[in-house]
Amino acid sequence: MKGLKLVVWESEDPIKGYMLILTSAILAFIMKMSLIRMTFFMLMSAPRQMLNYPLFTMFSYNAYVVIILGASFLIALTLRGERDEGSAYFIYSLPISMRGIILAKIMSVYLSSLLVISVTHVLIFLLHFSSSYSIKVVLKFLPIILAFYASLLLYIVSISTLSSLLIPNAPTVGILSFFLIFLLSNLKFLNPTITVQEVLVGNYVKALLPYLMISIVVLPTSIWLFVRRDVR
């Protein structure tokens, strides 16, 4: 219960809220442009049968870059911000285990980012097509969209958490995390645009498994290392 309260308290930070809004706004613009570029293709096809295609491909590599930036700096600010502000000793003296505090911090970023990004994606799609059939398409594929973003964000958060162990300064951690994840996207199995194509044809497990496997190893290891060393 205390951990849940800490998650809510972390999520109410106004600076993190502004960062999420900015990330959402830029992401919405990029996705809208992607949908506009698809208009000609949609007009030359049977629109109702093809709506599932833009629902997924409106996510582009540019959108991924924005998500990396937003999530990386949010994790850096969450895990290292108190140290820069000098309030770390107060936070880690709360009557909650250090593992619980760190996990609550990570979950606050993960859940808020997942909610904002997923809602942005769905709303831009619905507002662009504005038809009852588009709502049916969203309802049909919503679990897949959520699974995609949940896996992708868990991977980004895991790498960012590991980066936070290496450098105590929040801005530097954000930059390091961004470039590390950006470089890793050159690998075919960690390239989200290829992942989207795999998801679109139904290979959900094959597409999302690499992100989940890395997260399962990196995130618990990072939390364990955080607990063993003085992160204040």
C-alpha positions as a printed NumPy array, in Angstrom:
array([[  0.   ,   0.   ,   0.   ],
       [  2.831,   2.359,   0.865],
       [  4.52 ,   1.471,  -2.412],
       [  1.332,   2.303,  -4.314],
       [  1.114,   5.686,  -2.58 ],
       [  4.711,   6.357,  -3.583],
       [  3.896,   5.477,  -7.215],
       [  1.012,   7.98 ,  -7.156],
       [  3.174,  10.607,  -5.432],
       [  5.943,  10.215,  -8.014],
       [  3.389,  10.471, -10.843],
       [  2.108,  13.793,  -9.492],
       [  5.444,  15.569, -10.004],
       [  4.59 ,  18.602, -12.22 ],
       [  7.937,  18.556, -14.079],
       [  7.409,  14.939, -15.104],
       [  3.865,  15.833, -16.087],
       [  5.107,  18.604, -18.38 ],
       [  7.62 ,  16.215, -19.922],
       [  4.875,  13.671, -20.606],
       [  2.655,  16.338, -22.178],
       [  5.503,  17.534, -24.387],
       [  6.319,  13.958, -25.42 ],
       [  2.657,  13.313, -26.2  ],
       [  2.324,  16.512, -28.258],
       [  5.397,  15.788, -30.406],
       [  4.362,  12.157, -30.79 ],
       [  0.86 ,  13.188, -31.857],
       [  2.276,  15.513, -34.523],
       [  4.585,  12.826, -35.935],
       [  1.824,  10.212, -36.012],
       [ -0.596,  12.634, -37.641],
       [  1.949,  13.364, -40.38 ],
       [  2.413,   9.635, -40.91 ],
       [ -1.324,   9.184, -41.365],
       [ -1.546,  12.096, -43.788],
       [  1.209,  10.576, -45.916],
       [ -0.784,   7.334, -46.033],
       [ -3.932,   9.066, -47.346],
       [ -3.192,   8.463, -51.026],
       [ -2.49 ,   4.782, -50.4  ],
       [ -5.726,   4.488, -48.425],
       [ -7.779,   6.145, -51.192],
       [ -6.392,   3.714, -53.749],
       [ -7.362,   0.748, -51.571],
       [-10.473,  -0.532, -49.864],
       [-10.378,   1.765, -46.787],
       [-12.348,  -0.399, -44.418],
       [-10.247,  -3.467, -45.095],
       [ -7.003,  -1.495, -44.795],
       [ -7.583,   0.476, -41.576],
       [ -5.598,  -2.041, -39.53 ],
       [ -2.503,  -1.172, -41.583],
       [ -2.247,   2.548, -40.644],
       [ -3.218,   1.736, -37.052],
       [  0.164,   0.064, -36.679],
       [  2.348,   1.808, -39.25 ],
       [  1.505,   5.278, -37.941],
       [  4.199,   4.332, -35.429],
       [  7.436,   5.306, -37.181],
       [ 11.113,   5.431, -36.274],
       [ 10.748,   9.172, -35.579],
       [  8.005,   8.345, -33.091],
       [ 10.34 ,   5.825, -31.454],
       [ 13.051,   8.471, -31.068],
       [ 10.581,  10.759, -29.282],
       [  9.511,   7.932, -26.957],
       [ 13.149,   7.094, -26.163],
       [ 13.892,  10.724, -25.323],
       [ 10.849,  11.122, -23.131],
       [ 11.154,   7.847, -21.216],
       [ 14.95 ,   8.051, -20.806],
       [ 14.883,  11.515, -19.277],
       [ 11.875,  10.645, -17.109],
       [ 13.729,   7.656, -15.639],
       [ 16.875,   9.741, -15.181],
       [ 14.925,  12.476, -13.417],
       [ 13.059,   9.946, -11.289],
       [ 16.065,   7.898, -10.167],
       [ 18.714,  10.61 , -10.035],
       [ 16.751,  13.843,  -9.726],
       [ 16.573,  13.807,  -5.917],
       [ 20.344,  13.442,  -5.728],
       [ 20.817,  16.553,  -7.857],
       [ 18.264,  18.44 ,  -5.73 ],
       [ 19.717,  17.193,  -2.44 ],
       [ 16.505,  15.474,  -1.301],
       [ 17.635,  11.878,  -1.852],
       [ 18.308,  11.215,   1.852],
       [ 14.723,  12.18 ,   2.711],
       [ 13.21 ,   9.945,   0.   ],
       [ 15.285,   6.901,   0.907],
       [ 14.623,   7.349,   4.634],
       [ 10.906,   6.653,   4.146],
       [  9.548,   3.559,   5.963],
       [  9.733,   1.502,   2.761],
       [ 12.519,  -0.806,   1.677],
       [ 14.975,   0.65 ,  -0.824],
       [ 13.934,  -2.006,  -3.327],
       [ 10.315,  -0.916,  -2.896],
       [ 11.176,   2.763,  -3.374],
       [ 13.191,   2.132,  -6.535],
       [ 10.541,  -0.188,  -7.951],
       [  7.804,   2.376,  -7.201],
       [  9.817,   5.095,  -8.959],
       [ 10.309,   2.936, -12.043],
       [  6.662,   1.852, -12.1  ],
       [  5.467,   5.465, -11.903],
       [  7.372,   6.316, -15.09 ],
       [  6.458,   3.058, -16.821],
       [  2.72 ,   3.193, -16.145],
       [  2.3  ,   6.917, -16.813],
       [  4.285,   6.665, -20.072],
       [  2.327,   3.587, -21.179],
       [ -0.976,   5.338, -20.515],
       [ -0.077,   8.618, -22.224],
       [  1.556,   7.057, -25.305],
       [ -1.191,   4.471, -25.842],
       [ -3.953,   7.067, -25.481],
       [ -2.129,   9.423, -27.867],
       [ -1.788,   6.678, -30.47 ],
       [ -5.453,   5.66 , -30.304],
       [ -6.841,   9.205, -30.196],
       [ -4.834,  10.386, -33.213],
       [ -6.048,   7.377, -35.186],
       [ -9.702,   7.864, -34.219],
       [ -9.644,  11.618, -34.842],
       [ -8.006,  11.138, -38.233],
       [-10.524,   8.641, -39.623],
       [-13.598,   9.658, -37.598],
       [-15.74 ,   6.656, -38.457],
       [-17.561,   3.964, -36.537],
       [-15.493,   1.319, -38.32 ],
       [-12.259,   2.871, -37.023],
       [-13.591,   2.379, -33.487],
       [-14.195,  -1.304, -34.243],
       [-10.64 ,  -1.623, -35.575],
       [ -9.206,  -0.014, -32.433],
       [-11.247,  -2.26 , -30.144],
       [-10.135,  -5.315, -32.092],
       [ -6.42 ,  -4.517, -32.026],
       [ -6.184,  -2.566, -28.741],
       [ -4.714,  -5.518, -26.772],
       [ -1.975,  -5.892, -29.393],
       [ -1.185,  -2.16 , -29.337],
       [ -0.977,  -2.226, -25.543],
       [  1.244,  -5.331, -25.621],
       [  3.536,  -3.63 , -28.156],
       [  3.946,  -0.429, -26.131],
       [  4.167,  -2.327, -22.837],
       [  7.06 ,  -4.441, -24.164],
       [  8.801,  -1.506, -25.835],
       [  8.566,   0.778, -22.802],
       [  9.672,  -1.965, -20.422],
       [ 12.786,  -2.405, -22.548],
       [ 13.482,   1.365, -22.651],
       [ 12.917,   1.715, -18.901],
       [ 15.217,  -1.259, -18.192],
       [ 18.111,   0.143, -20.219],
       [ 17.591,   3.612, -18.73 ],
       [ 17.597,   2.18 , -15.205],
       [ 20.889,   0.415, -15.913],
       [ 22.354,   3.683, -17.223],
       [ 21.297,   5.413, -14.003],
       [ 23.669,   3.127, -12.116],
       [ 26.675,   4.323, -14.079],
       [ 26.309,   8.097, -13.734],
       [ 24.757,  10.015, -10.814],
       [ 23.82 ,  13.145, -12.781],
       [ 20.258,  13.086, -14.182],
       [ 20.78 ,  14.989, -17.489],
       [ 23.863,  12.938, -18.317],
       [ 21.997,   9.715, -17.558],
       [ 19.19 ,  10.78 , -19.906],
       [ 21.618,  11.477, -22.733],
       [ 23.538,   8.22 , -22.167],
       [ 20.317,   6.184, -22.104],
       [ 19.045,   7.792, -25.287],
       [ 22.191,   7.132, -27.296],
       [ 22.546,   3.585, -25.952],
       [ 18.984,   2.631, -26.919],
       [ 19.322,   4.5  , -30.216],
       [ 22.457,   2.499, -31.101],
       [ 20.839,  -0.785, -30.074],
       [ 17.988,  -0.096, -32.512],
       [ 20.452,  -0.781, -35.342],
       [ 20.08 ,  -4.445, -34.428],
       [ 17.306,  -5.986, -36.503],
       [ 15.543,  -7.666, -33.572],
       [ 15.534,  -4.382, -31.6  ],
       [ 14.385,  -2.172, -34.46 ],
       [ 10.795,  -1.124, -33.618],
       [  9.778,  -0.425, -37.227],
       [ 10.589,  -4.051, -38.089],
       [  8.818,  -5.113, -34.9  ],
       [  5.66 ,  -3.295, -36.029],
       [  5.742,  -5.144, -39.361],
       [  6.085,  -8.467, -37.541],
       [  3.192,  -7.573, -35.251],
       [  1.082,  -6.536, -38.243],
       [  1.415,  -9.961, -39.879],
       [  0.652, -11.746, -36.624],
       [  4.103, -12.748, -35.34 ],
       [  3.494, -11.161, -31.929],
       [  5.614, -13.495, -29.812],
       [  8.579, -13.471, -32.196],
       [  8.466,  -9.676, -32.465],
       [  8.121,  -8.795, -28.775],
       [ 10.168, -11.586, -27.198],
       [ 13.613,  -9.888, -27.573],
       [ 12.397,  -6.769, -25.715],
       [ 10.875,  -8.873, -22.945],
       [ 13.912, -11.146, -22.57 ],
       [ 16.293,  -8.193, -22.233],
       [ 13.963,  -6.495, -19.756],
       [ 13.586,  -9.637, -17.629],
       [ 17.376,  -9.784, -17.216],
       [ 18.354,  -6.105, -17.094],
       [ 15.638,  -4.593, -14.889],
       [ 15.854,  -6.955, -11.869],
       [ 19.658,  -6.851, -12.074],
       [ 19.642,  -3.042, -12.099],
       [ 17.283,  -2.862,  -9.11 ],
       [ 19.438,  -5.37 ,  -7.22 ],
       [ 22.556,  -3.3  ,  -7.9  ],
       [ 20.75 ,  -0.13 ,  -6.842],
       [ 19.88 ,  -1.735,  -3.517],
       [ 23.446,  -2.921,  -2.9  ],
       [ 25.045,   0.469,  -3.48 ],
       [ 24.351,   3.903,  -2.026],
       [ 22.385,   5.654,  -4.767],
       [ 21.94 ,   8.779,  -2.689]])
